[in-house]
């Protein structure tokens, strides 16, 4: 599997309000990662998601792995809210780490 272009990424107008160019800020090749035809809002959303991805995955991993060592938070005694958030973090990790055949 090849590596993605390193983050951070950025987006800028390519042709008015209907096209936006996404590129790697520190990429020495200057290549375009993507060109959207739906405007800046989608491009900016993609950039925010990609730039935050690694930190969000790390935070979810840390939360999920801490569960067994938190005093007083064994699963039978945990509140339904804590269990819900823990399950949400596990599901988000599964999605983020899913391998696709793109």
C-alpha positions as CSV (number, residue, x, y, z in Angstrom):
1,X,0.0,0.0,0.0
2,X,1.4,3.4,-0.9
3,X,1.6,6.3,1.5
4,X,-0.7,9.3,1.2
5,X,0.7,12.8,0.7
6,X,1.8,14.0,4.2
7,X,-0.3,16.5,6.0
8,X,-1.0,19.3,6.4
9,X,-3.1,19.8,3.3
10,X,-4.6,23.0,2.1
11,X,-7.4,24.1,-0.3
12,X,-7.8,27.1,-2.5
13,X,-10.0,28.3,-5.3
14,X,-9.1,26.9,-8.6
15,X,-11.7,28.4,-10.9
16,X,-14.2,30.6,-9.2
17,X,-16.6,29.2,-6.6
18,X,-17.2,25.8,-8.2
19,X,-13.7,24.3,-8.2
20,X,-11.2,23.9,-5.4
21,X,-7.7,22.5,-5.5
22,X,-6.4,20.4,-2.6
23,X,-2.6,20.1,-2.2
24,X,0.0,19.1,0.4
25,X,1.5,22.2,2.1
26,X,5.0,20.6,2.6
27,X,4.9,18.4,-0.5
28,X,8.1,19.2,-2.5
29,X,6.5,17.9,-5.8
30,X,3.7,20.4,-5.7
31,X,1.3,17.8,-7.0
32,X,-2.5,18.2,-6.7
33,X,-4.1,15.8,-4.4
34,X,-7.7,16.4,-5.6
35,X,-9.7,18.9,-7.6
36,X,-13.3,19.3,-6.4
37,X,-16.1,20.4,-8.6
38,X,-18.5,21.1,-5.8
39,X,-16.9,24.3,-4.4
40,X,-14.7,25.3,-1.5
41,X,-17.0,23.9,1.3
42,X,-16.3,20.3,0.3
43,X,-12.6,20.9,-0.2
44,X,-12.3,22.6,3.2
45,X,-14.1,19.8,4.8
46,X,-11.8,17.2,3.3
47,X,-8.7,19.2,4.4
48,X,-10.0,19.6,8.0
49,X,-10.8,15.9,8.2
50,X,-7.5,14.8,6.8
51,X,-5.4,17.2,8.8
52,X,-7.1,16.1,12.0
53,X,-7.2,12.4,11.2
54,X,-4.0,11.2,13.0
55,X,-4.7,13.2,16.2
56,X,-8.3,12.0,16.3
57,X,-7.3,8.4,15.9
58,X,-4.6,8.7,18.6
59,X,-7.2,10.2,21.0
60,X,-9.6,7.4,20.3
61,X,-6.9,4.8,20.8
62,X,-5.8,6.4,24.1
63,X,-9.4,6.5,25.4
64,X,-10.2,2.9,24.4
65,X,-7.0,1.6,25.8
66,X,-7.3,3.5,29.1
67,X,-10.6,1.8,30.0
68,X,-9.0,-1.3,31.7
69,X,-6.8,0.9,33.9
70,X,-9.2,3.6,35.1
71,X,-10.0,2.9,38.8
72,X,-13.7,2.4,39.4
73,X,-14.7,2.1,35.7
74,X,-15.1,-1.6,35.2
75,X,-17.7,-2.2,32.6
76,X,-20.5,-3.5,34.9
77,X,-20.2,-0.4,37.0
78,X,-19.8,2.2,34.2
79,X,-22.6,4.6,33.5
80,X,-24.5,4.0,30.2
81,X,-23.1,7.3,29.0
82,X,-19.5,6.2,29.5
83,X,-20.2,2.8,27.8
84,X,-21.9,4.7,24.9
85,X,-18.9,7.0,24.4
86,X,-16.4,4.1,24.7
87,X,-18.4,2.2,22.0
88,X,-18.5,5.3,19.8
89,X,-14.7,5.6,20.0
90,X,-14.2,1.9,19.2
91,X,-16.6,2.2,16.1
92,X,-14.8,5.4,15.0
93,X,-11.4,3.6,15.2
94,X,-12.7,0.7,13.2
95,X,-13.9,3.1,10.4
96,X,-10.7,5.1,10.5
97,X,-8.5,2.0,10.3
98,X,-10.5,0.2,7.7
99,X,-8.5,-0.8,4.7
100,X,-10.1,-0.3,1.3
101,X,-9.1,-1.5,-2.1
102,X,-9.1,2.0,-3.7
